[in-house]
Every structure is written in structure tokens, then in C-alpha cells.
Amino acid sequence: MKINADWHRTNKMPRCPTMDQRVVWHVAHAKNCSCRPLDGKMLGEIKKRKIKV
């Protein structure tokens, strides 16, 4: 898996993020970087919200 360092540098996770902010960040991350797959609780939350990744 390759990290998109430029994307990570310009898209920091907010400090003390809300669940909405976390979902938005992780969806954008999945679309722009392949350093790790979506899984666990976050994947469940994204599926619950019916967001396509």
C-alpha cells in the first residue's frame, strides 16, 4: 500500500473530531490514499450512512 504524502500533509484530521468530521475525512482518505483500508467501526459508520466509497 502506497501513502499519498501530499494528501496527508494538506488534509489533517481535525483536533477532537466529531463523528461527522471523522466520516468526511475517512471517505476522502479512501478516495485519495491507499495507505490502509477502511475497516472496523468507521467502515460500519460509513455503511450505516449509506455513503459510497
Secondary structure, 3 states (H helix, E strand, C coil): CCCCHHHHHHCCCCCCCCHHHHHHHHHHHHHHCCCCCCCHHHHHHHHHCCCCC
